[in-house]
Amino acid sequence: MARRAPAAADGRAEEIRLEASGLAAPHPGIPLWRIAALLFGSGACALIYQVAWLREMRLVFGASTPASAAVLAIFMGGLGAGGYLLGRRADRHPRPLALYATLELAVAATAAATPLALVLVRAAYVAVGGSVSLGLGAATVLRLVLAALVLGVPTLLMGGTLPAAARAGAGEHDPRRRRLAVLYGVNTLGAVTGALLATFLLLEILGTRTMLWTACLANALVALAARSLARDVESLPPDDVPEAHAEHGNAPAPFVLVAAAVVGFVFFLLEIVWYRMLGPILGGSSFTFGLVLAIALFGIGVGGAAYAIAGSARHATLAAFAATCAGEALAVAVPYALGDRIALLAALLRPFEAFGFAGLVAGWAVVTSVVVLPPAIVAGYQFPLLIGLLGRGRTDVGRHVGLAYAWNTGGSIVGSLAGGFGLLPLLGAPGTWVAASLVLLALGAVALVLGVRGGARRAAAVP
């Protein structure tokens, strides 16, 4: 027995080294990649749901901008509310992976019931006469209410899945919360897959409702797989004591949450600008919007993965966040400065049409990537960085993810509505493009000032 002691000690030292680097499994027998695979599947299902719901709602409310904005606002609002309400519960749950499985199964069940709910909503909307009888303002409010009745429960449940998975996959010795970045990035890449499958394949083959129910079945399989994995996971001590909720972040929490809202506002505002500017160049079809969305999500996923790959020993800092704001502002400004050269690039890629629809889409993807991909990558890096500023390791990670998610989606909703109904009509697409860069630069400057002041205070406190 004595001969095994050095080997055991060496093994424990290796475990500590891996844990410190953020590479060890979060729980015995459950590698992080398995939890990430679950999130990839659920992310794909979520975007298939979104595409299906948008198409179904258009049949009820029409294809106008206010109608689409109402549906997107409810979708994003449900995600944010779910993160806020269920994030803290994930921290208190002794088996967060089992909670994740329960939420995913509930999402599948409630999403499967939405076609029936849409039948009832259509009957109610037609009965009151729609926008013709009510006028634009009252009709928009009614659309929001009816969309909330259909989408509120499944989207709220979706919003709780990332905090639960983050709690299940978090490591105690992970100062930058790199595991969270892995899960966030993979979940977003799953969303890219779902958006592409729905837009370019499943809608044509299956139709809207069959596609939706197929996604529900896949989501239920994800839930069952998570339930199976949860049986092998040891219970975690809940963060339910007052000391556990003490803030141990590297930045003032109010600023971090406001920053999460601002970057969400800017990115969704830019999505509207990109769609408006790229539409005439790429043809303005429904495929254009799907392509912009897919490339934006792909960039966000790559950015999350980049954060996970970045140095493991350093804590998240406000200076790093300020650098991302400056980098995103530059990434936004470069295609604006290119101007008509973007249209020339699209013209140069026209010969790809000889390869059929696939060649046409490939040309569109190149043009869209030049404009959308660089800022999307930076935005994907920012979100886990902001959560890293709120705290470290596993402590309160569900609550932090939920709060950041809620503020970010809230800003996204305001950005989409402000862009569609205020800023674009007031400033035009080019002016809004410039304004978005200036907002990012201002946010980065504030972060840098706060970081310098915080560093000075910490230095003064050292005896």
C-alpha positions as CSV (number, residue, x, y, z in Angstrom):
1,M,0.0,0.0,0.0
2,A,2.9,2.3,0.8
3,R,4.3,1.9,-2.8
4,R,1.1,3.3,-4.2
5,A,1.1,6.5,-2.2
6,P,3.6,8.4,-4.5
7,A,1.5,7.4,-7.6
8,A,-1.7,8.5,-5.9
9,A,0.0,11.8,-5.0
10,D,1.2,12.3,-8.6
11,G,-2.3,11.5,-9.9
12,R,-3.8,14.0,-7.5
13,A,-1.3,16.6,-8.6
14,E,-2.2,16.0,-12.2
15,E,-5.9,16.4,-11.4
16,I,-5.1,19.7,-9.6
17,R,-3.1,20.9,-12.6
18,L,-5.9,20.1,-15.0
19,E,-8.5,21.6,-12.9
20,A,-6.5,24.8,-12.6
21,S,-6.1,25.0,-16.4
22,G,-9.8,24.5,-16.9
23,L,-9.4,21.2,-18.7
24,A,-10.6,18.6,-16.2
25,A,-14.0,17.1,-16.3
26,P,-16.6,19.1,-14.3
27,H,-17.9,16.0,-12.6
28,P,-16.6,12.5,-12.3
29,G,-17.4,10.4,-15.4
30,I,-19.0,13.4,-17.3
31,P,-16.6,15.0,-19.8
32,L,-17.4,18.6,-20.7
33,W,-17.8,17.6,-24.4
34,R,-20.9,15.5,-23.5
35,I,-22.7,18.5,-21.9
36,A,-21.6,20.6,-24.9
37,A,-23.0,18.0,-27.3
38,L,-26.4,18.3,-25.5
39,L,-26.3,22.1,-25.9
40,F,-25.4,21.8,-29.6
41,G,-28.6,19.8,-30.1
42,S,-30.8,22.1,-28.1
43,G,-29.4,25.1,-29.9
44,A,-30.2,23.6,-33.3
45,C,-33.8,22.8,-32.1
46,A,-34.3,26.3,-30.7
47,L,-33.5,28.0,-34.1
48,I,-35.7,25.5,-36.0
49,Y,-38.5,26.5,-33.6
50,Q,-37.8,30.2,-34.2
51,V,-37.9,29.8,-38.0
52,A,-41.1,27.7,-37.8
53,W,-42.8,30.2,-35.4
54,L,-41.9,33.2,-37.5
55,R,-43.5,31.6,-40.6
56,E,-46.6,30.4,-38.7
57,M,-47.1,33.8,-37.1
58,R,-46.8,35.5,-40.5
59,L,-49.8,33.5,-41.6
60,V,-51.7,35.0,-38.7
61,F,-50.4,38.5,-38.4
62,G,-49.1,39.1,-41.9
63,A,-45.5,39.7,-43.1
64,S,-45.2,43.3,-42.0
65,T,-42.2,44.6,-40.1
66,P,-44.3,45.3,-36.9
67,A,-45.7,41.8,-37.0
68,S,-42.2,40.2,-37.3
69,A,-40.8,42.5,-34.7
70,A,-43.5,41.5,-32.2
71,V,-42.8,37.8,-32.7
72,L,-39.0,38.3,-32.3
73,A,-39.5,40.5,-29.2
74,I,-41.5,37.8,-27.5
75,F,-39.0,35.1,-28.5
76,M,-36.0,37.1,-27.1
77,G,-38.0,38.3,-24.1
78,G,-38.9,34.8,-23.1
79,L,-35.3,33.7,-23.3
80,G,-34.2,36.6,-21.1
81,A,-37.0,36.1,-18.6
82,G,-36.2,32.4,-18.4
83,G,-32.5,33.1,-17.7
84,Y,-33.4,35.6,-15.0
85,L,-36.0,33.5,-13.3
86,L,-34.3,30.1,-13.6
87,G,-30.7,31.0,-13.3
88,R,-30.7,31.3,-9.5
89,R,-32.7,28.0,-9.2
90,A,-29.9,26.3,-11.2
91,D,-27.4,27.4,-8.5
92,R,-29.6,26.0,-5.7
93,H,-30.4,22.7,-7.5
94,P,-28.2,19.8,-6.3
95,R,-28.4,18.1,-9.7
96,P,-28.3,20.9,-12.3
97,L,-27.9,18.5,-15.2
98,A,-31.2,16.8,-14.2
99,L,-32.8,20.2,-14.0
100,Y,-31.5,20.9,-17.6
101,A,-33.0,17.6,-18.7
102,T,-36.4,18.5,-17.2
103,L,-36.4,21.9,-18.8
104,E,-35.5,20.5,-22.3
105,L,-38.3,17.9,-22.0
106,A,-40.7,20.7,-21.0
107,V,-39.5,22.8,-24.0
108,A,-40.2,19.9,-26.4
109,A,-43.7,19.3,-25.0
110,T,-44.8,22.9,-25.0
111,A,-43.3,23.7,-28.4
112,A,-45.2,20.7,-29.8
113,A,-48.4,22.2,-28.6
114,T,-47.8,25.6,-30.3
115,P,-49.5,24.7,-33.6
116,L,-52.8,24.1,-31.7
117,A,-52.3,27.3,-29.9
118,L,-51.8,29.1,-33.2
119,V,-55.1,27.9,-34.4
120,L,-56.8,29.5,-31.4
121,V,-54.8,32.7,-31.8
122,R,-55.7,32.9,-35.5
123,A,-59.4,32.6,-34.7
124,A,-59.1,35.4,-32.0
125,Y,-57.2,37.7,-34.2
126,V,-59.6,37.3,-37.2
127,A,-62.6,37.7,-34.9
128,V,-61.5,41.2,-33.8
129,G,-60.7,42.3,-37.3
130,G,-56.9,42.6,-37.1
131,S,-55.0,45.8,-37.9
132,V,-57.8,47.0,-40.3
133,S,-60.2,47.3,-37.5
134,L,-57.9,48.1,-34.6
135,G,-55.3,50.3,-36.2
136,L,-51.5,49.8,-36.2
137,G,-50.9,50.6,-32.5
138,A,-53.7,48.5,-31.0
139,A,-53.0,45.7,-33.4
140,T,-49.3,45.6,-32.5
141,V,-50.2,45.4,-28.8
142,L,-52.6,42.5,-29.5
143,R,-50.0,40.7,-31.6
144,L,-47.6,41.0,-28.6
145,V,-50.2,39.6,-26.3
146,L,-51.2,36.7,-28.6
147,A,-47.6,35.9,-29.4
148,A,-46.8,35.8,-25.7
149,L,-49.6,33.3,-25.2
150,V,-48.2,31.0,-27.8
151,L,-44.4,31.4,-27.3
152,G,-44.1,32.6,-23.7
153,V,-43.9,29.2,-21.9
154,P,-41.5,27.4,-24.3
155,T,-39.2,30.4,-24.7
156,L,-39.1,31.0,-20.9
157,L,-38.1,27.4,-20.4
158,M,-35.4,27.7,-23.1
159,G,-33.9,30.6,-21.3
160,G,-33.2,28.5,-18.2
161,T,-31.3,25.7,-20.1
162,L,-28.0,27.6,-20.5
163,P,-27.7,28.6,-16.8
164,A,-28.5,25.0,-15.7
165,A,-26.0,23.5,-18.2
166,A,-23.4,26.1,-17.1
167,R,-23.9,25.2,-13.5
168,A,-23.5,21.5,-14.4
169,G,-20.4,22.1,-16.4
170,A,-18.7,24.7,-14.4
171,G,-15.4,24.1,-12.6
172,E,-14.5,25.3,-9.1
173,H,-11.0,26.4,-10.2
174,D,-11.9,28.2,-13.5
175,P,-11.2,31.9,-12.9
176,R,-12.0,33.0,-16.5
177,R,-15.1,30.6,-16.7
178,R,-13.7,29.0,-19.8
179,R,-16.0,26.1,-19.5
180,L,-19.0,28.4,-19.8
181,A,-17.4,29.8,-23.0
182,V,-17.2,26.3,-24.4
183,L,-20.8,25.6,-23.7
184,Y,-22.0,29.0,-25.0
185,G,-19.9,28.7,-28.2
186,V,-21.1,25.2,-28.9
187,N,-24.7,26.1,-28.2
188,T,-24.5,28.9,-30.7
189,L,-22.9,26.7,-33.3
190,G,-25.8,24.4,-32.9
191,A,-28.1,27.4,-33.5
192,V,-26.2,28.0,-36.7
193,T,-26.8,24.4,-37.8
194,G,-30.5,24.7,-37.0
195,A,-30.9,28.0,-38.9
196,L,-29.2,26.6,-42.0
197,L,-31.1,23.3,-41.9
198,A,-34.5,25.0,-41.4
199,T,-33.9,27.7,-44.1
200,F,-32.3,25.7,-46.8
201,L,-33.5,22.1,-46.3
202,L,-36.1,21.2,-43.8
203,L,-38.8,23.7,-44.8
204,E,-38.7,22.5,-48.4
205,I,-38.7,18.8,-47.5
206,L,-41.0,18.7,-44.4
207,G,-43.0,21.9,-44.3
208,T,-43.3,24.1,-41.4
209,R,-45.3,22.0,-38.9
210,T,-43.7,18.7,-39.6
211,M,-40.3,20.5,-39.3
212,L,-41.4,21.9,-35.9
213,W,-42.6,18.5,-34.6
214,T,-39.4,16.8,-35.8
215,A,-37.4,19.4,-33.8
216,C,-39.6,18.6,-30.8
217,L,-38.7,14.9,-31.1
218,A,-35.0,15.7,-31.4
219,N,-35.3,18.0,-28.4
220,A,-36.9,15.2,-26.4
221,L,-34.1,12.9,-27.3
222,V,-31.6,15.5,-26.0
223,A,-33.6,15.7,-22.7
224,L,-33.5,11.9,-22.4
225,A,-29.7,11.8,-23.0
226,A,-29.2,14.5,-20.4
227,R,-31.4,12.6,-17.9
228,S,-29.2,9.5,-18.5
229,L,-26.0,11.4,-17.9
230,A,-27.4,13.1,-14.8
231,R,-27.8,9.7,-13.1
232,D,-24.0,9.4,-13.1
233,V,-23.3,12.8,-11.6
234,E,-22.7,13.5,-8.0
235,S,-24.9,16.1,-6.3
236,L,-23.4,19.5,-6.0
237,P,-23.7,21.6,-2.8
238,P,-26.2,24.3,-3.5
239,D,-25.3,28.0,-3.4
240,D,-28.0,28.8,-0.9
241,V,-26.1,30.4,1.9
242,P,-25.8,34.2,2.1
243,E,-22.0,34.1,1.7
244,A,-22.4,32.4,-1.6
245,H,-24.1,35.4,-3.1
246,A,-21.4,37.9,-2.1
247,E,-20.0,39.5,-5.2
248,H,-16.5,38.3,-6.1
249,G,-16.3,39.8,-9.6
250,N,-13.6,41.9,-11.2
251,A,-15.9,44.8,-12.1
252,P,-19.0,46.5,-10.6
253,A,-22.0,44.3,-11.3
254,P,-24.3,47.2,-12.4
255,F,-21.8,48.3,-15.0
256,V,-21.3,44.7,-16.3
257,L,-25.1,44.2,-16.7
258,V,-25.6,47.6,-18.4
259,A,-22.7,46.7,-20.7
260,A,-24.4,43.4,-21.5
261,A,-27.5,45.3,-22.5
262,V,-25.6,47.8,-24.6
263,V,-23.6,45.2,-26.6
264,G,-26.9,43.3,-27.2
265,F,-28.5,46.6,-28.3
266,V,-25.7,47.4,-30.7
267,F,-25.5,44.0,-32.2
268,F,-29.2,43.6,-33.0
269,L,-29.2,47.2,-34.3
270,L,-26.4,46.2,-36.6
271,E,-28.2,43.1,-37.8
272,I,-31.0,45.3,-39.0
273,V,-28.6,47.6,-40.7
274,W,-26.7,44.7,-42.4
275,Y,-29.9,43.2,-43.7
276,R,-31.0,46.6,-45.0
277,M,-27.7,47.3,-46.7
278,L,-27.0,43.8,-48.0
279,G,-30.5,43.1,-49.2
280,P,-30.2,45.0,-52.5
281,I,-26.8,43.5,-53.1
282,L,-27.8,39.9,-52.5
283,G,-31.3,40.1,-53.9
284,G,-33.4,40.7,-50.7
285,S,-34.9,37.2,-50.6
286,S,-35.8,35.3,-47.4
287,F,-32.5,33.5,-47.8
288,T,-30.7,36.8,-47.3
289,F,-32.0,37.2,-43.8
290,G,-31.3,33.5,-43.0
291,L,-27.8,33.9,-44.2
292,V,-27.1,37.0,-42.2
293,L,-28.5,35.3,-39.1
294,A,-26.5,32.1,-39.7
295,I,-23.2,33.9,-40.3
296,A,-23.8,36.2,-37.2
297,L,-24.4,33.1,-35.0
298,F,-21.4,31.3,-36.5
299,G,-19.2,34.3,-35.6
300,I,-20.6,34.4,-32.1
301,G,-19.9,30.7,-31.7
302,V,-16.4,31.1,-32.9
303,G,-15.9,34.0,-30.5
304,G,-17.1,31.9,-27.6
305,A,-14.6,29.2,-28.5
306,A,-11.9,31.8,-28.8
307,Y,-12.5,32.9,-25.3
308,A,-12.3,29.3,-24.1
309,I,-8.9,28.9,-25.9
310,A,-7.4,32.1,-24.5
311,G,-5.1,32.1,-21.5
312,S,-6.5,30.1,-18.6
313,A,-4.7,31.6,-15.6
314,R,-5.7,35.2,-16.0
315,H,-8.9,36.7,-14.6
316,A,-11.3,38.6,-16.8
317,T,-10.6,42.3,-16.7
318,L,-12.3,45.5,-17.7
319,A,-9.3,46.4,-19.8
320,A,-9.9,43.3,-21.8
321,F,-13.6,44.2,-22.3
322,A,-12.6,47.7,-23.4
323,A,-10.3,46.1,-26.0
324,T,-13.1,44.0,-27.3
325,C,-15.3,47.1,-27.6
326,A,-12.6,48.9,-29.6
327,G,-12.0,45.8,-31.7
328,E,-15.7,45.4,-32.5
329,A,-16.0,49.1,-33.4
330,L,-13.1,48.7,-35.8
331,A,-14.6,45.5,-37.3
332,V,-17.9,47.4,-37.8
333,A,-16.1,50.4,-39.3
334,V,-14.0,48.5,-41.9
335,P,-16.8,47.3,-44.1
336,Y,-18.5,50.7,-43.8
337,A,-15.2,52.3,-45.1
338,L,-15.1,49.7,-48.0
339,G,-18.4,51.1,-49.2
340,D,-19.1,50.3,-52.8
341,R,-16.3,47.8,-52.9
342,I,-18.7,45.4,-51.2
343,A,-21.1,45.7,-54.1
344,L,-18.2,45.2,-56.5
345,L,-17.2,42.0,-54.6
346,A,-20.7,40.7,-55.0
347,A,-20.5,41.4,-58.8
348,L,-17.2,39.6,-59.1
349,L,-18.7,36.6,-57.4
350,R,-21.7,36.5,-59.8
351,P,-20.1,33.8,-62.0
352,F,-20.6,31.3,-59.1
353,E,-24.2,31.2,-60.3
354,A,-23.0,28.8,-63.0
355,F,-22.8,26.2,-60.2
356,G,-26.5,26.5,-59.5
357,F,-28.1,27.5,-56.2
358,A,-25.2,26.3,-54.1
359,G,-22.8,28.5,-56.0
360,L,-25.1,31.5,-55.6
361,V,-25.4,30.9,-51.8
362,A,-21.6,30.5,-51.6
363,G,-21.1,33.9,-53.2
364,W,-23.7,35.5,-50.9
365,A,-21.9,33.9,-47.9
366,V,-18.5,35.4,-48.9
367,V,-20.0,38.9,-49.2
368,T,-22.0,38.6,-45.9
369,S,-18.9,37.2,-44.1
370,V,-16.8,40.2,-45.0
371,V,-19.4,42.5,-43.3
372,V,-20.8,40.4,-40.5
373,L,-18.3,37.8,-39.4
374,P,-15.5,39.9,-37.8
375,P,-17.8,41.9,-35.4
376,A,-19.8,38.7,-34.6
377,I,-16.6,36.9,-33.5
378,V,-15.8,39.8,-31.1
379,A,-19.4,39.8,-29.8
380,G,-19.1,36.1,-29.1
381,Y,-15.9,36.7,-27.2
382,Q,-17.6,39.4,-25.1
383,F,-20.5,37.5,-23.6
384,P,-18.4,34.9,-21.6
385,L,-16.0,37.7,-20.8
386,L,-18.8,39.7,-19.2
387,I,-19.9,36.7,-17.1
388,G,-16.2,36.2,-16.1
389,L,-16.3,39.8,-14.8
390,L,-19.3,39.0,-12.6
391,G,-17.5,36.1,-10.8
392,R,-15.2,33.1,-10.9
393,G,-15.6,29.4,-11.1
394,R,-18.8,27.7,-10.1
395,T,-20.0,30.1,-7.5
396,D,-23.3,31.7,-8.6
397,V,-22.6,30.9,-12.2
398,G,-26.2,30.1,-12.9
399,R,-27.4,33.4,-11.5
400,H,-24.7,35.3,-13.3
401,V,-25.5,33.6,-16.7
402,G,-29.2,34.3,-16.2
403,L,-28.6,38.0,-15.3
404,A,-26.2,38.6,-18.1
405,Y,-28.5,36.8,-20.5
406,A,-31.6,38.7,-19.4
407,W,-29.9,42.1,-19.7
408,N,-28.3,41.1,-23.1
409,T,-31.6,40.0,-24.5
410,G,-33.4,43.1,-23.1
411,G,-30.8,45.2,-25.0
412,S,-31.3,43.1,-28.1
413,I,-35.1,43.7,-28.0
414,V,-34.6,47.4,-27.6
415,G,-32.0,47.5,-30.4
416,S,-34.3,45.6,-32.9
417,L,-37.3,47.8,-32.1
418,A,-35.3,51.0,-32.1
419,G,-33.6,50.1,-35.4
420,G,-36.9,49.2,-37.1
421,F,-39.0,52.0,-35.8
422,G,-36.7,54.9,-34.8
423,L,-33.0,55.0,-35.7
424,L,-33.1,53.8,-39.2
425,P,-35.9,56.2,-40.3
426,L,-34.1,59.0,-38.4
427,L,-30.5,58.4,-39.3
428,G,-30.7,56.1,-42.3
429,A,-28.8,52.8,-42.5
430,P,-25.3,54.5,-43.0
431,G,-25.9,56.9,-40.1
432,T,-27.0,54.1,-37.8
433,W,-23.9,52.1,-38.8
434,V,-21.7,54.9,-37.7
435,A,-23.7,55.5,-34.5
436,A,-23.2,51.9,-33.5
437,S,-19.5,52.2,-33.8
438,L,-19.5,55.3,-31.7
439,V,-21.6,53.7,-29.0
440,L,-19.1,50.8,-28.8
441,L,-16.1,53.2,-28.5
442,A,-17.9,55.1,-25.7
443,L,-18.7,51.9,-23.8
444,G,-15.0,50.8,-24.2
445,A,-13.8,54.2,-22.8
446,V,-16.1,53.9,-19.8
447,A,-14.8,50.4,-19.1
448,L,-11.2,51.5,-19.4
449,V,-11.7,54.3,-17.0
450,L,-13.5,52.1,-14.4
451,G,-10.7,49.5,-14.8
452,V,-8.0,52.1,-14.2
453,R,-9.8,53.4,-11.1
454,G,-10.4,49.9,-9.7
455,G,-6.7,49.1,-10.2
456,A,-5.7,52.3,-8.4
457,R,-8.0,51.5,-5.5
458,R,-6.7,47.9,-5.2
459,A,-3.1,49.2,-5.3
460,A,-3.8,51.8,-2.6
461,A,-5.4,49.1,-0.4
462,V,-2.3,47.0,-0.4
463,P,-0.2,47.8,2.7
